[in-house]
């Protein structure tokens, strides 16, 4: 009996290091929990509309009316505060390119302030559902698109039951096979808090929602279509688009706006369309 317990104990202590090794062997590259009174410009760039892409209906502006931090009850459960992106209905808004829009919204990135190659990127987010609402958490490389490589950790275009993951690069972009629609567990929607993430290695992307693997793409799978565009540094982007090609491709709505329903317009007018970001984290394995 003593021999049995000795062997059991030795087996247990041998297993302890392997368990410990599975925990937090990472270095933090970037962390933002939006706990300041306003957006930290040392970490984030605010984008202003230049050329409109994807037939989107909003202009991106640098304004605290659509892009700001919230705390307490307004943070809706984010303890240290959260980023709020809340689009506004503003008919006739004119960009510096003299293009008119009926909506303004927000888009931020870490370009030239934090860029990383390989590792894990995650964000805890709470979204609003509604036909044509198109928030995203993604990463992009420098240079011409799509050769620069794009990683979409989370996109949704209004149906609260699912989010999508995607990868875009040379000869595989738009509605390519390298996309996946993940349906959230029953009784859960994008209106709840979720953690969206990607684990990026030199030969694979593993997308996750709340720690559950949703989609895996290998380098070999990508190179069936074109060059693997994911060995270069990427920067993080958070944005809230309205309407455009992707929403329209799903909902087929053209009026009152391309990809946006009247119910969603009413939701925006009422200030009920919003994106909350609790935190953003980028880590790399310890060397």
N, C-alpha and C positions, 0 to 999 in steps of 0.2 A: 504493500500500500504506500509506504514511504517513497519507494521508487517511482510509483505512478504520479504522486503529487510533485516530486522533484522534476520529472519530465514535463508535467503540465506547466509548472512554474517557469522552467527554462523556455518552453515554447511561447509562453505569454510575454516574457521580457524580450525575446527575440523579435516578437511582432510589434512591440511598442515603437521602436525606431521607425519601422516602415510606416506606421500610422502617422507618426509625427512628421515624417518626411513628406507626407501628402499635404500637410498644412502649410500655408503661407510661406512657401519658398519663393517669394517674389519681391521685387523692388517696385516701389511706387514711382511711376514716371510723372503722373499728373493727377491731381485731385482737386475738385471744385465742389463745394457744398452750398454755394450761393448764400452764405450767411452774412454778407455785407449789406450795407444800405442800398447800394446800387451795383450794377454790373461791374466786375473787376476788369478794367480795360488792360491791365497788364497780362491778363490771360486770354482775353477774347477780343476779336475784331467784330465790329458791327457792319454788316454788308448793306449797301445802298443799291437799289435797283439800277442796273445799267441795261444790258440786253435782257429782255424777258425770254425765258426758255419754257419749253413744254406747253405753250399756250396757257400758262398760268394767269390768273386773273388779278393777282395782287401786285402791289409795288412794295419792295422792302425799303424800310426807312429806319433812320437812326433817331428814334423817339421813345421817350419814357411812357408815351401813351399806349404803346404796343409791346414794349420790351422792358421789363423791370423785375426787381426782386420783391418777394412778399414774405411776411413772417406771421407767426401766431396762427390765428384761426384762418387767415387768408391763405396760408400755406397748405391747408387741407391735409394735415398729418405729417408734413415734412418738418421734423423737429427743429432744425437749425435754419430754416428758411428754404426758399425755392425760387427758381427762375420762373417767371410768368411770361408767356408769349400769348397775347390776346389781340387778334386782328380786329380792325374796325371798318365799318362801312363808311366810306368817305367819298361820295360821288364827285367826279371831276378832278380828283387829285392829279396833278401834272408833275411828271418826273423831270429831271434836268435835261433828259433827251426829248422833252416836249411830248411824251406819250401820256395819255390820260388813263386813269384807273378808277374803279369804284371801291377798291379795298386797299388797305395798307396792312402790313404785317411785319414780322421780325425774322431775321436770320443772322446767326453768329458763327464764327469759326476760330480755330486756334492757329491759323496759318502763320508761319514764321515765329510763332510764340511757343508752340508745342507741336512737334511732329515726331512720329515714332515709326519704327520698322519692326514688325513682329511684336507679339505680346497680346494682352487682353484689354479690350475697351468695353466699358459697361456704363449704363445710365439707368437711374430709377426715374420713371416717368408716369404721369397720370394725364390722360388725353380726353378729348371730347369726340364722340362719334357724331356723324352727320354727313350726308352725301356731299362729297366734294371737299371735305376737310382733309388736308394732306400734310400732316406733320411727319418729320423724319429725323432720325439719328443716324449719321453716316460718316464716312471718311473718304478723303479724296487725296490723290497725289498731285505734285506740281507738274505743269506742262499741259499739253493739248489733251482734251478729252476725246475719246475714251482711253487713249494709249496710256494715260497717267494712272489708270486703275481706280475703280470706285467700289467701296464696300458699304452695303446698306444693312446696318444692324437692325433697323426697324423703320418700316413705312406702313402707314395705313391710309386708306382713302375714304373712310366714312363708315364702313361696316364695322361695328364695334366688336364683332365676334372673332376677327382675325387680324393678323399683321403679316407683313411679308419681309423676307430676306432676299438679298440679291447681290450679284457681283457683275460688274461691267468692265470691259476692256476691249482691245482691238478685235473686231469681228464677233464680239459677244456683248451686245448692249441692247437696251430697249427690252422688248418682250422676247428675251432669249430663254433657252432651257435652264439657264443658271439663275433661276428665281424659284421661290417656294412660298406658298401661302400656309401659314400656321394658324390653326384654329385653337383659340384659348379653351381651357377646360370649361365645362358647363358651369353656369352661374357666374362666370367671370367674363369681363369685357375690358376693352381698352380704357374705359372710364375708371378702372381701378388702378392702383399702383402696381407696376410690374418692373422688373429689372431685365433690360434687353442688353445682350452682349455678344461679342465675337472673340474667339480664341484664334489668333493668327500665327501660323508657323511658316517656315519656308516652303512647305509642300501641302498645306491644308488650311481651310477655314472651317471652324466649327461655330455655328450660330446657336444661341441659347435664349430662352425666355424663362426667367425665374430659376435659372440653373438647369433647366431641362433642355437637352439637345433638340433643336428643331430642324436643323439642316446642316449637312456636312458636304463640302466640295473639296476635292483633291486637285492638286496641280495637274495630274494626268487628265482629269475630267475637263478642266479648263482648256488644256492644250489640244483637246479634240476640236476646239473652235478657233483658238487663236493663241497668241503669246500670253504667258502668265505675266500679269502686270502688277505683281504684288511683292516685289523685292525692294521697292523704293519707299521713302518716308511718306506717311499720310498725316493729314490734319483732320481734326474732328469738326463736324458741322451739326448744328441744331437749327431747324427752321420749321416754319409753319406756312406751307403754301395753300392756296385756295384754287380749286378747279384745275383744269389742264388736262393733258393727254392721258395720264394714268387714271385719274378719277373717271374721266369720260369713257375710257376703255372698259371700265367696270360697270358704271351706272347708265351709260348711253345718254345722259342728260345734256341738252344743248341750250335750254332756256330755263330760267332767265339769264343764266351765264353758263359758259361752256364747262360742263362737269359739276355744276353747283345747282342744287335744288332750291326751290323757293323756301322750303322749311329751313334749310341751312342758312340762307340769307337772313331769314327772320331770327335765327339763333345768333348769328353774328351781330345783327343790329341790337339784340337784347343783351349783348356782352356775355353770352353763355358759351361761346366757342373759345377754348383755351388749351394751352399746353403748360403743364407744370413739370419742372425738372428738379428733383430733390438733390441729386448729385451726379457727377461724371467722374469716372475713375479709369486710369490707364495704368497697367502694370506690366512688368517683364519678368521672366524667370531670373533668379539670382545666378550670376556667373561664377 
